[in-house]
Amino acid sequence: MATGISEMSFHAITRLYAQHFCTASPFISPLRKNAKANQRRSLHARSWGISEKTHNFQNINLSQPFQSRKKFTECHCQQASDIANLSHDEANSTWVQDAVNKVSQVLGSTNGKGAIEFENGSAKHGEDPTLVMPEPAKDLQPKKTRGSSLVEDEAWRLLVESMVYYCGGPVGTIAANDPLDSNKLNYDQVFIRDFIPSGIAFLLKGEYEIVRNFILHTLQLQSWEKTMDCHSPGQGLMPASFKVRTVPLDGDENATEEVLDPDFGEAAIGRVAPVDSGLWWIILLRAYGKCSGDLSVQERIDVQTGIKMILKLCLADGFDMFPTLLVTDGSCMIDRRMGIHGHPLEIQALFYSALMCAREMLAPEDGSADLIRALNNRLIALSFHIREYYWVDMKKLNEIYRYKTEEYSYDAVNKFNIYPDQIPPWLVERMPSKGGFLIGNLQPAHMDFRFFSLGNLWSIVSSLATTQQSHAILDLIETKWSDLVAQMPLKICYPALEGQEWRIITGSDPKNTYNYTFSPSLFPPLLSALFFNCSCFLFCRPWSYHNGGSWPTLLWQLTVACIKMNRPEIAERALEIAEKRLSIDKWPEYYDTKSARFIGKQARLYQTWSIAGYLVAKLLLEKPDLAKTLWSEEDAEILNALNVMVDPTNPRRKRGKVLKKTYIV
């Protein structure tokens, strides 16, 4: 009974958290002075329509009216004069009082004694100890409930506190919420990729509103006209992040309105467009329908059009000969220069997963026939390419070791002209006889043999990897547990770049190292001469940030993959390790050193996706059946097509016998 009431309280509080003072939310940024300039860069709360000209899709009927969005577009922000004289504490007391009154009405039939009273904005508990209402955000303390731990309760409290509200409704979670951090940078924004574990945690908890709002609001940002140095990227690009801003309302100096201010990469470090944002958006959209049972969102004409815009952008013909997506460095979770430009595994796994999800959700209509045909063709080609050319185990490594080079023929074995000397010594010496993995990247004359965790795990989840390959990847993680997990799951990549390799590939990026400085004057003259008589010398150690750092958020992808392959004990072991440190270490973004002993030197504390990743893993291990809503089963049609492709007796394998490709106009 206590657990049921606690969950009802959780659902009610998350909906009522910011309804009283929309502009008093702690996550609303200061007023922007130039309202007219803001209208060009931010989404007006009332401008939700999508014009036919914006999408410009062939054979797509956009004349059909959209479903009513009134409840999403109306902003009931209070007048600025009404809140000008209220302190932050008074505002908190007011909204908490209103929230508790409403929740008490909801729970009245369950708790007839009315166990909660309020004095001075703080909760006062009555005789019934089963109903516990949270204090205002700054005073919340984790409270142990039946079937949960203090760590889990604290994680839920922190996740709720990270929620961002737009016009009275929750629309996402900020990247990090460290109250002692005065330099927020862009960690106070809602990132698409960062919200995915948060959204899944809410879905698994039965809290669907925030995910629905997130999907629909980010969809409206998709069609924006955006430029950088007079150049505009293709339509369909999803933003990397957005922020809720409060601006003066035109024509009324005493009123304000809220707007969404997106960043498509034009303000990001390196100015890189987020390729993975649209792919994650499609994956989350499918998960929402699977978990909630509400298919009306994915059936909306604007959502269907948004899916098609992303697919059209990804499936556009170019100069590339490969079915994989060609991207620049920094276009995914590894958002800094780490030598992943080209065809990184992470993007290919997300691309394949998004194609599978989109095919499942696209409404069958005449205007989508060419798109679906192109989608199916790409799924088959991409699946074959990754399984055949990205896979490495002991047997495959020995084949590469014996490759002949400079082969010119249609039947060449070494199709990409890979030189065997590229095989790194660490792989030759430490490749286990049991297990294997998908390499990080493949281009002409180049194989990136590093192990990238997210790409390999999501290849299991999306069925991009075969069943045998999926088990081999998990075998490798078990065999190399001390390298990939150690004292905190999970290494984002292995091994780290060191020395001259780090300088060339990362451009001497100091964030991908943890550094220390020493003075040669403390050492004999001969040693000082070796360092060119420098007054000091900077040592750059690897195993930090994206260069071999350990990221707790990867715990949830590991859990989904393990449950899918019926090996949950691997995830349970990793969760047990993480649970011992995360709360004590204040939920850091990442960990440094080879064994993950130190909190990352520049890691943000109270990182939301570290919190959400832990919660998703915890929920899935308690109820493994829920994981089915997140993975894709291997498709029989794709499997049959792959069998035909590898059959040497099939005439369609011969040059000139391939079926004609269908192009999207």
N, C-alpha and C positions, 0 to 999 in steps of 0.2 A: 504493500500500500504506500509506504514511504517513497519507494522508487518511482511509482506512478505519479504521485503528486509532484515530486521533484522535477520529473520530465515535463509535466504540464506547466510548472513554473518557468522552466527554461524556455519553452516555446512562447509563452505569453510575454516574458520579459524581453526577448529578442525582437518581438514585433512592436513593443511599446517603448523601446529604449529611448527614442529621440522624437516622439511625436509631439511633445509639448513645445519644445523650443527647437525648431529646425535650424535656426541660425546660431543656436548656442552650443551646437555639437562641438566637442573638443577637436574634431578633425577638420573643421572648416577653416580654410586659410583666411588671412586678412583681406579686406575689400580691395579689389582692383580699381585703381583710380580712373582709368580711361575706359568707360563702359562701351564706347563705340568700337574701340580697338578690340575689346574683349568679344564683341559680337562676331568679329571676323575670325577669331581663334577658338571660341568656346561654343559649346552646344547650348542654344537657348532652350529653356525648359518647355517652351511651347512649340518649338519647331521640330515636330516629329515626323512630318510627312516626307516620303521618299518620292522624288519626281521620276517620271519615266525617262527623262533625259539623263539622269544620274546613272542609272543602271545600264541602259543601252544594250539589252540582251536581245538577241534574235529569237523570235518565236516565243517570247515570254509575255504573257498578257498582264500588264501592270494597271489596266483600267479597273480591275476588280478592287473595290474599296477594302482598305485594311480594316482589321477588327478594331474596335474602340480601344483607344489608349488613354482614355480620360483619367483613369486613376494613376497613370504614370506621369502624365504631363502637368497636371494641376499642382501648383506649389502653394502650400498654405503657410508659408513663412510669416512670422509675426512682423509687425511694423518695427522699424529700428527704434522708434521712440519708446515702444513698449518694453524693450529689454535694456535700454541704455542705462537705466538706474539700478539694474539688478547685478549683484556680484555673482561670480562663478559659483560660489557655494549656495547662494540663494536660488540660482537657476537650477542647480542640481537637485536641491531639496524639492523644488516645485515639480519638476518632471517625475522624480521618483515617487512623490506623494500621489500624483495622478496615476502613474503606472500601477502602484500598489492598489489603489482604489479599484482600478479596472480589473486587475488580476484577482482581487478578492471577490469581485462579482462572479468571475469565471469559476473560481474554486469554491464558491459559497456552498454549493450543494455537496461538495466533497468534505469540506472542513467547516461544519456548521457552527463551531464555536468562534469563528473569526479570530484566528490565532495571532493576527498581526495588527499592531497598533503603530502609529508613527508619531514621533516627537522630534522636532527640530531636524527633520530630514534624515533621521536614522531609524532603522527598524527596531521595534521592541517586541519580543516574542512572548506569546501567552503560554497557556498550559500545554497546548499540543505541540510536541517537539518535532512532528513529522514534516511540518511545512516551514521551510526556511527561505526567506526572501533575501536577495543580494543587496548589499549596501551600495551607495554610489560607487562609481568605478574606482576612485582613488582609495576607498576604504575596504574594497572587497578582499576577503580572505578565503583561501580554499577550505572547504568543509567536507569531511569524509562522509560519503553516502554509501548505502548498501550496494555491494557489487562493484565498487570503484575504489581507486586509490587516491591519496592526497595529491599525487603527481597528476593524475588524470583530471581531478576536479580543478586543480590550478590551471591546467592547460585549457579547459573549457572556459574558465573565467577570463583568461588572457585572450582567447580567441574572440569572445563576445566583446571585450573591450576594444579590440582592434577593428571592429565593424565601422564602416563609413556609411553615412546617410545622405540621401539626396531627395529633397522635397518630402521628407517624412518617412521614406522607405529605405531599407538597407540595400546597398548596391555593391558591396565588396568589403575587403579587408585591406588595411594598409600593410606595407611590406614589413615594417618594424615599428615597435611601440615602446621604445626605451624612454622612460620618463626623465632620466638623467642625461640624455643625449641632447645637447643644444644644437648640434650641427646635423640637421635632418637630411640634407641634400635632397634626393628624391625618394627617400625611404618612407615619406609620408603620403605617397601616392598608391593607387591601386594598380598593381601590375597584373597583366592577363595571366602570365605563366605562374606567378606567385599565388594567385587566387585559386588555382585548380585544386590543390589539396584542401584548402579551406572550403571551397564549394562542395567537394566530395564529402568532407566531414559533416557539413550541414545536411547534405542529402541523406547520408547514412543515419543521421540523427532524426530524420523526418522533418527537417526545417527547410522547406522548399522555396519560400518567398525570396530570400536573398539571392539564390541562384537564378531564379526566373528573372528578377530585376536586373541582375548582372548581365545575363544573356541579351536581354532586350535593349538595355541602355548602351552596351558596347556595340551592338549591331548598328545603332544609329550613328556611331562615330565612324563606322567603316566607310561610309560614302562621302566623307569630307574631302574637299579639295585641299591638298597639302603640297607644299613646294619647299625645296631646299636649293638655293643658288639657281633659281629659275627653272628647276627641273621637278616634275611631278612623277611619283611612282605609279604603278598600275592600280586601277580600281580593284577593290577587294581586300586591300591591305588593312589588317587590324592594328590598332595602336599598341605600343608596348605598355603604356600605362595611361591613367587619367587621374585628374584631381578635381575634387569638388571645390568650387570657389563661390564666394558670396559677393555680389556686385550691386551697386545702386540700381534701382529700377528707373528706366527712362521716364522722365516727366514727373517723377515723385521723389524728392530728395529724402523723404522720411521712410521710404520703403526699400526693401532689398529683394533680390531674387538669387536663386542658385543656378550655377551653370557648370557644365562638365568641360574641363580643359584637357584635351588629349595630347599625348606625345607619341608621334610616329617614328621617333628616332632622330628628329631634327635637333633635339636638345640633349640627346644621350651622349655619353662618352664615346667618341669614335664616330658618331653620326651614322649608326648602322640601323637599318630597318629590321624590325622583329619578324623574321620569317615564321617562327613557331607560334606566334600569337593566334593567327587564324586557324592553325591546325589544332591547337589546344581548345579553341572555342568550339569547333565542331565536335571534338571528343567529349567536352563537358555537356554540350547540348544533348547528345545521345544518352549520356549518363543521367541527365535530368529526367528524360522521358522514361528510362528504364526504372529509376528509383521511385519516381512520383506516380508513374502511370498516366501522367498528363501529356498526351501526345498533341494537344492543341497548339502548343508553342511551336513545335517543329513543323506543324502543318500550316502555319500562318504564311501568307504570301510573301511578306517582307522577310521572314526567316528563310523560306525556301530560296528567295532571291539572293540573300546573303550567302547561303551555302554555295550557290552557283557562281557567285562572284569570286569566292575564294578558290573554287575548283578551276575556274577559267584562268585565274592568275597563275595557278600552279601547273596547269596542263598546257599552257601556251607553248607553241613550237618555238624552238630557238636553234642555235648552232650545235648544241650538245648531241653527241651520238649515244648517250647513255640514258636509261629511264630514270635515273636518280636526279634529285633536285640540285642544281648548282647554286651555291650560296657563298657569301663572303664570311670572313672571320667575324665572330661576335654576334651572330644572328640567332642565337638560341640561348639555352641556359648558360653556356660558356660564352659570356658576352664581352670578353676581352680577347686580344690577340693571343691565340694559343696554337696556331698552325692547323686549324680545322677547316680552312677555306677549301672549297671544292665540293666534295660530296660526303659530308660528315654523316656518320651512322645515326646520330641522334635525330637529325632532320629527316633522314630516310625512314626511320622507324615511325616517327610521328606522321609523316606524309602517308605512309601505308595505312596506319591506323585511321587517319582522317578520311582517306578514300573509302575504307571499309565502312566507317560510320556513316559517311555521306550517302553511299549507295543504299544503305539500309533505310535512310530517312527521306531520300528524294521521292517526291510524289511522281508516279508514272503519268506522263503526259507527252503529247507529241513534241512539244518544244524542248523536252529534255532528252530525246532519243539519242541525238549525236553526243551529248555530254556524257550520258551513261555508257555509251559504246566506247568512247575514249577513256572513260574511267576504268572500265573492265580491262581494256587493252593494257593500260598502264599498270594495273594491279598484277597482271600476269607477268609482264616484263620485269617489273620492279622486284617481285618475289623471286623470280629465277635469278636475276642479277645479284641480289644480296646473298641468297643461299649458296650460289655457285662460286662467286668471286670474293666475297667478304669473309667467308668462313675459314678459320685456321684451327687445326688440331695437330697432333704430332705427325700424323700421316700426311696432311696437307703441307705442313712445314717442310717435310722431307722432299716433297714434290717441288716446292718453290726453290729449295736448296739446289736441286738438280736442273733447274730451268736452263734452257738454251735461249740466247738472246738474239735480237736482230732477225726475227722470223718474219718473212713476208709471204703470207699465204692466207687463204680463207680458213684453213684448218689448223692454224697455229695453236700450239698449246699455251704458250706464253703470250696471250692476246694483248696484254698491256705493257709488254716489254719490260718486265720487272727484273732488275739485276739482283741476283742472289746475295750479293754483298750488302744489300739493304737490310737483311735480317739482323736485328740487333743482338749483341752478345747476351744480354740478359734473357732474351727469349730462347736462345739456343740452350742456355744453361739451365733455365728454370721452367721451361714448358713441361707441365706434368703429362705423364702418359695417359692419364684419365682426365677427360674434360677438354673443352675448347671454347672459342669465343669468336664473335664477329669483330673484325678489325675496325679501327676508327675511321679510315678514309681510304679511298681508292681512286687514283688518277693515272694517266699515262706515265709509266716509269716511276710510279710512286705508290708505296703501300705504307700507311701509318699503322704500325703494329701495336699501338697503345690500346689498352682495354678501357673503354668508356662505359661506365656503369649504366647510365640512363638509356643509352642506345641499345645495349644488350638486354636490359630488363624489359624495355618496352617492345623489343622484338619478340620476346616471349609472350607478353600480354596481348599483342596484336596478332599473333600467329604469323608474323613475318618469318621467324625461325621455325624450322621443322620441330616435331616433337623430340626427335633424337638430339637435335642441336640444343633445344631448350634445356633438356636434362644435362647435357654436357656443360652448358654455361653455369648451371647451379652446381654441378660437380666441381668446376673450376673455383667457384666462390668458396666452397667448402674446403677444397684442397689448399687454397691460398688465403685462408681465413686471417692469418696473422698479417698478411700484406694488405688485403682489401677491407677488412673490418677492424681488426686489432682492438683498440679501446673505444672506438666510436664508429658505427656504420654511417656512411659508406664512402670509400674513395670515389671521387668524381671521375678520376682517370688514374691509370697506373701504367708505367711508372712516371715519375715527375721528370721534367726537363732540367738538366743541370749544366753549369759551366757555359762553354761557348755555344752549345746547342740552345740553352735558354736565352742567351743574348741575341742570337740570330733569329730564332723562331718567334719569340715574344717581343722583340724590340727592346730588350732589357727592362721589361715591365716589373717594377719593384713590388707591386701588389701580389704577384705570383711567387713571392719568396718571403721568407722571414729573415731579416738582415741583422748583422751586427758589424761593428767597426772596431778595428784594433790599430794601434800605432806601432809601426816598425821600430820606433825608437826604444821600445821595450825589449827588443830582441837584438842579437848580435849584429854588427855591421854587415856581415855577409848576407844575412837574411834580409836586411833592409835594402841592400843593393838589388836583390832579386825582385823587389817590388818597385824598382825604378825610382828609388829615393823619394817616394811619395810620403807626405806628412801623415797620411792615414790611408787605409785600404778597406774597401767595402766588400765583405763577404756576402754572397747571395745564396742562401740555402733554399733548396726546393721544398716540396711537400707543404704548400700553403695555397689557400684560395683555390683557383681553378687548376693550379699546377700540382695535382696530387693531394689537395686538401680533402678532408672528410666532411661530408654534408649530411646532417641528420635528416633532412627532408627526403632523401632518397630511400628512407626506410619504408615509405608507403608503396613505392613502386616495387621494391624487393618483396614486400608482403603479398601484393597481388600476384606477382610472378610465381612465388612459392606455393600459394594456395591453388593456383591454376594447375600446376604440375603435381599437386597432391604431395607437396613436401613442406608443410607449414612449420615443421620443427626448425628449419633454417631461419625463418623469419622470427620465430619465438626466441631463438637464441640471440639474434641481433637486437630484438626489442628489449630483452632483459639487460643487455649491456647498456643500451641507450638510456633506459629508465633510471639507472643508477646515477647518471651524471647530469642529464639535461636540466632538470629543475634546479639542482645545486649550482650549475654553471649559468643559470639565468637564460636558458634557451638560446644559445648563440647560433649565428648564421653558419659557421663552419669551424673546423678544428685544424690546427697546424701540427707539423712534425709527421714523420713516417708512421708512427704508431698512434697518432691523434691524441697525444698526451696534453697538449696545450690548447686553450681557447684561441681561435684565430687572432692574429695580431691586430687586424683591422675589422674583425667580425662585429657586426651589430648584435646587441643583446635583445632578447625578447623578439626574435625574428619570427614572423607569423607563420611562414611555411615550415619552419622547424617544429613549431607547436602543432600545426595542422597535420604534418606528416606523421608525427607520433600518434595523434588521435585516430587518424585513418587506420594506421597499422593496428592499433589497439582494438578498434571496433571490428575490423575484418577478422582478426584472430578469434574474437569472441563469437562472431557470427560469420563463418566462412562462406555461407551461401550468398551473402551480399556481394561478394567479390565478382560474381557472375555478371553483375550489371556493368562491370568495368572492362572486361576482356572481350576479345573477339575469337570465335571458334574458327578453325581452319575451314575455308570454303571448298566445297566439293568440286565446283566448276574450275576453280583455280588449280586445285590439285590435279584434276584430270588434264588440264591444259599443260601443266608442268611435266606430267608423265609423257605426254605427246612430244614435248620439246626435247626431252632427254632420250627418247627412243631412237636409236640409230637407224632403224628400218623405216621410220616415218618419212615419206617423201617431202613433207612440208619443211623438214629441217634443211633440205638442200637449197642452195642459193637460187633465188629467182622464183621459188615456190611459196614464199611467205604471203599470207593473205594481205590484201590491200588495206592500208591504214586509213582510218576515217579521221579527218581533220575537223577541228572546230573553227567555224568562220566567225 
